[in-house]
Amino acid sequence: MKYLGLCGLAKAMLLFVLSFFVFFAVDKTKSEALKKFGRILAVSLCIIAVTLIALSLCTQFSGRFNCPLKYKQQNQCLR
């Protein structure tokens, strides 16, 4: 079940790549309003990615998983 934390890291990396491309596109545009919106979007994507990394590392090292499949398997064994 430890792979759940690694999935969060993969999603965070995808968000970082997406935010890089948003920063790159913002650099090429001429509209100031679009630049401001793009920067806000890219920064918020970076914040979400950092949050995902922190949560996935907490999941990896704490050993606590909220996986519904785990609870289903335990309930089936009790019956």
C-alpha positions, 0 to 999 in steps of 0.5 A, a space after each residue: 500500500 506504500 505506492 499510494 504515496 508515490 502516486 502523489 509524487 507523480 501527480 506533483 511532478 506533472 503539476 510542476 511540469 504544467 506550471 513550467 509550461 504556463 510560466 513559459 507561455 506567459 513569458 511569450 504573451 504580450 497581454 498584461 492581463 493574461 500575464 497576470 492570470 498566467 502567473 497566478 495560475 502557475 504559482 497556484 499549481 506550484 503550491 498545489 504540487 508542494 502540498 501534494 508532495 508534503 502529503 505523500 511524504 507524510 503518507 509514506 513515512 507515517 504508514 497511515 493510509 485511508 484506502 477503502 480497499 483495505 477496509 473492505 478486505 478486512 470486513 470480508 475476512 471477519 464475516 
